[in-house]
Amino acid sequence: MRHVGLVAGAAAAALVAAGAITYAVAGDDGNGRTPTAESADAGFARDMAVHHQQAVEMSYIVRDRTKDEEVRRLAYDIAQTQANQRGMMLGWLDLWGLPKVSSEPPMTWMDMGGMASGKDGALMAGMATNSEMKKLGELSGKQAEVFYLQLMTDHHKGGVHMAQGCVNRCTVGVEKRLAQGMVDAQQSEISLMADMLKERGAAPRP
């Protein structure tokens, strides 16, 4: 029950913080300047919205592939938190009058455009391939739990890298704070998932 309490508490805190940010003004950088389409603010919002969408999809897949309450609760918390954050980021793009899709390669705003090959659907750091998503949907029970925890650990590591990039490069205050919250929460969940994998006789992928 220790894991369950930790996850529920972290998710609740994240949702409260997300709710507060939803009502914050994210119109400019504090100096009256609205982000441009090529800015780190816009790039992070676009890319992380896509990154988050896959995490939501993975979480709903595993929820239906196992009866383990600990994994199901973690998956639910991740899905709810990241769906909420995704909605905020897409809302900010609307507020800024910017497109949700860019012709530039993902992560260009981090000077890493083109480094993610997009091979088999993996567009950005940590994202699962189409084959891995298909495999997750075919597994069940403990095998599904382990594979989900491994995939989500990789996904979170990529997400932390991107969020830290926004902390360092973004200019809109509420977006930087959201990104820092992602770094903190996902690092905590990476540690939690390592413990959950160990309990299942497994480990994160190298």
C-alpha positions in Angstrom: 0.0 0.0 0.0 3.0 2.3 0.4 3.3 2.7 -3.4 -0.4 3.4 -3.8 -0.3 6.2 -1.3 2.8 7.8 -2.8 1.3 7.7 -6.3 -2.1 9.0 -5.3 -0.5 11.8 -3.3 1.8 12.8 -6.1 -1.0 12.7 -8.6 -3.2 14.8 -6.4 -0.6 17.4 -5.9 0.2 17.5 -9.7 -3.5 17.9 -10.5 -3.9 20.7 -8.0 -0.9 22.5 -9.4 -2.2 21.9 -12.9 -5.6 23.3 -12.0 -4.0 26.4 -10.6 -1.9 26.9 -13.8 -5.0 26.4 -16.0 -6.4 29.7 -14.6 -3.1 31.5 -14.8 -2.5 34.0 -17.6 -0.1 32.4 -20.1 -0.5 35.2 -22.7 3.0 36.5 -22.8 6.5 36.3 -21.2 5.8 39.0 -18.6 7.1 41.8 -20.9 4.2 41.8 -23.3 5.9 39.5 -25.8 3.8 36.7 -27.2 5.8 33.5 -28.1 6.5 33.0 -31.8 5.9 29.7 -33.7 9.7 29.0 -33.6 10.1 29.7 -29.8 11.0 27.2 -27.2 7.6 28.0 -25.5 5.7 26.9 -28.6 8.0 24.0 -29.5 7.7 22.6 -26.0 3.9 22.9 -26.0 3.6 21.2 -29.3 6.1 18.4 -28.7 5.1 17.6 -25.2 1.4 17.5 -26.1 2.3 14.7 -28.6 4.6 13.0 -26.0 1.9 13.2 -23.4 -0.7 11.7 -25.7 1.3 8.5 -26.1 1.6 8.2 -22.3 -2.2 8.5 -22.0 -2.6 5.8 -24.6 -0.2 3.4 -23.0 -1.8 3.9 -19.6 -5.3 3.1 -20.9 -3.9 0.0 -22.7 -2.3 -1.5 -19.5 -5.4 -0.6 -17.4 -7.3 -3.1 -19.5 -4.5 -5.7 -19.6 -4.0 -6.3 -15.8 -6.0 -6.6 -12.7 -3.2 -5.4 -10.5 -4.5 -2.4 -8.5 -1.2 -0.8 -8.0 -0.3 -0.7 -11.7 -3.9 0.3 -12.6 -3.8 3.2 -10.1 -0.4 4.4 -11.4 -1.7 4.2 -15.0 -4.8 6.1 -14.1 -2.9 8.8 -12.3 -0.4 9.2 -15.2 -3.3 9.3 -17.8 -5.3 11.9 -15.8 -2.3 14.2 -15.1 -0.9 14.1 -18.6 -4.2 14.6 -20.3 -4.8 17.6 -18.1 -1.4 19.1 -18.9 -1.8 18.3 -22.6 -5.0 20.3 -22.7 -3.3 23.3 -21.1 -0.4 23.3 -23.6 -2.8 23.0 -26.5 -4.9 25.8 -25.0 -1.8 28.0 -24.7 -1.0 27.5 -28.4 -4.6 28.6 -29.2 -4.2 31.6 -26.9 -0.9 32.6 -28.6 -2.6 32.1 -32.1 0.0 29.5 -33.0 -0.4 26.2 -35.0 -0.5 22.9 -33.1 1.6 21.3 -35.8 4.9 22.5 -37.2 6.8 21.7 -40.4 10.0 21.6 -38.3 11.2 18.2 -37.0 10.3 17.5 -33.3 12.7 19.0 -30.7 14.1 21.6 -33.1 13.5 24.1 -30.3 16.1 22.1 -28.3 18.5 22.2 -31.2 17.9 18.5 -31.5 15.6 18.5 -34.6 16.2 15.4 -36.7 18.0 13.5 -33.9 14.8 11.5 -33.3 14.5 9.4 -36.5 10.8 8.8 -36.2 11.6 5.1 -36.9 8.5 3.0 -36.3 6.5 5.9 -34.9 9.0 7.0 -32.2 9.0 10.7 -32.8 10.8 12.0 -29.7 13.1 11.0 -26.8 11.6 8.1 -24.8 8.6 7.5 -27.0 7.6 3.9 -27.7 7.6 2.5 -31.2 4.5 1.3 -33.0 5.7 -2.2 -32.5 6.1 -1.7 -28.8 2.7 -0.2 -28.5 1.2 -3.2 -30.4 3.1 -5.6 -28.1 1.8 -3.9 -25.0 -1.7 -4.4 -26.3 -1.1 -8.1 -26.8 0.4 -8.9 -23.3 -1.6 -9.4 -20.1 -1.1 -9.8 -16.4 2.5 -9.6 -15.0 4.0 -9.4 -18.5 1.9 -6.4 -19.4 2.7 -4.8 -16.1 6.5 -5.2 -16.5 6.5 -4.0 -20.1 4.4 -1.0 -19.3 6.6 0.0 -16.4 9.7 -0.3 -18.6 8.1 1.6 -21.5 6.8 4.3 -19.1 10.2 4.6 -17.4 11.8 5.3 -20.8 9.0 7.7 -21.7 9.4 9.6 -18.5 13.2 9.9 -18.9 12.6 11.4 -22.4 9.9 13.7 -20.9 12.2 14.9 -18.1 14.9 15.8 -20.7 12.3 17.8 -22.7 10.8 19.5 -19.7 14.2 20.5 -18.4 14.9 22.0 -21.8 11.8 24.2 -21.3 12.9 25.1 -17.8 16.2 26.3 -19.4 14.8 27.9 -22.6 11.1 28.9 -22.2 10.2 32.5 -21.3 6.6 32.3 -20.2 6.6 31.9 -16.5 3.6 29.6 -16.0 5.0 27.3 -18.7 8.4 27.1 -17.1 6.7 26.3 -13.7 4.6 23.6 -15.4 7.8 22.1 -16.9 9.6 22.1 -13.6 6.6 20.4 -12.1 6.9 17.7 -14.8 10.6 17.2 -14.0 9.9 16.7 -10.3 6.9 14.5 -10.6 8.3 12.3 -13.4 11.6 11.8 -11.6 9.7 10.7 -8.6 7.6 8.3 -10.7 10.8 6.9 -12.3 12.0 5.9 -8.9 8.7 4.5 -8.0 8.5 2.4 -11.1 12.0 1.0 -10.5 10.7 -0.3 -7.1 7.6 -1.7 -8.8 9.7 -3.5 -11.4 12.0 -4.9 -8.7 9.0 -6.3 -6.9 8.1 -8.1 -10.1 11.6 -9.6 -10.6 12.4 -7.1 -13.4 14.4 -3.9 -14.0 14.3 -0.8 -16.2 15.6 -1.4 -19.7 19.3 -0.5 -20.2 
